[in-house]
């Protein structure tokens, strides 16, 4: 009696297994903003002034640190943060005058799996809702996929952070689900919403970014003529 061979278990598609490059403290230059290695001596004073004061407490609601009591405490914290390789912290500076207007990091860096996350994002009012805000995320994504060779780019945020969730989807990340009771942050529960952008999705995302950033899509005040989501749907 012949026995039937057991069917082979399903496996994922073959993948070239070489690692991605680990990100280094480089400068990424755009028309509106530059991303530069964070230097507390150069960037802390400007960033503290733009992120602290009456009505700015909400900027820190979903970040790990709380608003800082003074500029010296801010500078000490960011000097330590800037010395780390993961998260790798960048200042977002205005191309026109070099003033620090925000920051963002590459983090949870896994070159062997070619997975990397963008996070620790602080956009001050000077950066919010400007072309530079979108351009900063474009520059980081382009670097991840085209220079460093990653295959998965992640965005995670507190599931209650509706502006961050909207931003992720506007930028082309796909929502993947919520990790319940994922973290404890500032003595509060955090459920985490996960999003991703994959290497094979990047060419279309790049085309949409570049069409949105084209000067013909922005008026003299930097206001969009076509939304990024609408452009991406047509790519």
N, C-alpha and C positions, 0 to 999 in steps of 0.2 A: 504494500500500500504506500503510494507516494504521498509525502506530506508537503503541503503547500508552504512555500517560504513566506515568512512573515513580511508584510509590506514595510518598506523603509520608512522611518519616521520623517515627518516634514521638517525641513531645515531652511534657514534663511538663504537668500541669494548670496553667492560668493562675493567677497569684497576684497580688494587689494588691501593688504594688512599693514602696510608701512605707516609709521606714525606721522601725525601732523607736526609742524614746528611749534615750539613753545613761544608765545608772544613775548616780545622784548620791549623795553621802554623807548619806542620810536616816536617820531612826529608824523601825524597824518594831517595833511593840509587840504582844506577846501576853500571855496570862494568866500564863505561867510564865517567859518570857524576853523580853528586848528585844534587838534587833540595832541597834547604834549605831556610828557612824563610829569606827574604832579611834583611840584617843588614847593614845600610849605613857605620857604623864604620869599618866593616870588608870587605865590598864588593865594596864600591863606588870608591875608588882610582884605583883599578885594572880595573874596568869596564869603568871608565872614560878614562883611558889611552888606552884601547883597542878600544874604540868607537869614539875617537876624534883625529883629526889630518888630515893632507893632504890626500885627497882621500876618507875620511870616511863620508862625508856629506850625502851621499845617504842612509846611515843606518837610518837616521832620517826622510827621505822623507815622510813616511806614518805613523809615530808615532805622537802622539799629541804634545809632546814637541819638540822644535827645538834643534839643537846642543847647548850645554851650553857654556857660555863664559869662564868658568874656572872650576876647580875641586871643588871649594867651592860651587859654585852655583849648580853643579851637586849633591853634597852630601846633600845640603839642600833640594832639590826637592825630592830626593829619601828617605830621612829620613821621610818626610811627607807621601810619597806614601807607605812606608813600615808599617806605623801605621794604615792603613785602612784594614778593613775586607772584603771589596768588592770595587775594585779589591783586591784580596789577592795575594801579590807579592812574587815571589820566585826568588832567585839567582840561576843560573845554574853554578855550579862549577866543575872544572876538578877533577876527582876522584884522580888523581895522586898527585896533590899538593894543592888542595883547592882553586885555583885561580878562581875568578869570570870571566866567559867568555860570559855570556849572562843573560837574565832574561825572565820570562814569568809569566802570572797571570791567576788565576781563576777569572771570573768576570760575572756580570749579573746573579748572583746566585739565583735561584728560587727553594728552596727545596720542596715547596708544589707541584710544577708541575714536579719536578725531571729533571730540565733543568739547564745546566751550560755551560759557554763559556770559551774557552781558547783564550787568546789574550794578547795584550801588549807585543808582542814577540820581543826581541832584540837579534839577533845572531851576535856577533862580528866576524871578520875574523878568530879569533882563534877557533871558534866553527863551522863556516859554512863548509858544505860539509865534515863533520867528522862523524864517528859512533855516537858520543855523541849527535849530533844534532838530529838524529832520535831517539836515546834512550831517550832523554828528553821528547819528545812528547809521546813515548810509556809509560813512567813512569807516566805521568800525566793522560793519558787516562785510564790506568789500575787502578789508584787510584779512578778516577771518577766512573767507572763502578763497580769495585769489592769491594772497601772499603766503598764508600759513597752511592752507590745505585741509581745513576742517570740513566734516561732512554734516555736522549737526550743530546748529547755533540756537542756544536756549534763552528764553526769557521767563523768569519766574517772579511772582509778586504775591503779596497778601491777597487772598481771594476777595477781601472787602475793598481793595484798592481799585475802584471803578475807573479812575483816570488812567492808571497803568494798564489795565486790561484793554481799555479802548485803544491806547497807544500801541500796544503789541499788535492788535489786529489791523490797525491802520497801517502799520509798517510792514505787514505781510506775514507775520507769525501766525501759525495755526494753533488754536486752543486744543489742548490734549486732555484736560481734566483737572480735578482738584485733589491734592493730597491732604486728607483730613488730619487735623491735629499734628501737623508736620513739624511745627516749631513752637518754642516759647520765646516771645520777643517782648521786652519791657514788661515782664510779668503778666503777659496776656497770651491767650491762645492765638496761633496763626495757622489757618488753613492756607495752603499755597496753590495758586493757579499756575499751571505749566503751559508754556507755549514753545513752539519750535519753528525754525526755518531751516530747510534742508538744502544740501548743495545743488541738487537738481532743480530746485525751485529758485535758486539765486539768479539765474540769467533773466527770468521774467521780472523778478523783484528789482534787479538792478536797472532794467530798462524803465520801469515805472518810476523809480527814484530819480533817474537822470532826466526823464521827461518832466517830472514835477519841479525839479530844481532848475530847469532851463529858464533863463531870464525871461523868455516870452510867456512863461506861465505865472510870473510874479509881477505885480504892479509896482509902482514906484515906492510904495510903503511896504513891500514884501508880502502883500496879501495874495493868496492863491487865486488863480482863475479856474483851475480844475482841481478837484480833490484827488489826493493820492490814490484812494480806494477806487475811484472811477477810472483813473488812468490804468491802474493795474488790471481792472476787469476787461480792459480793451487790448491789453498786450497779448 
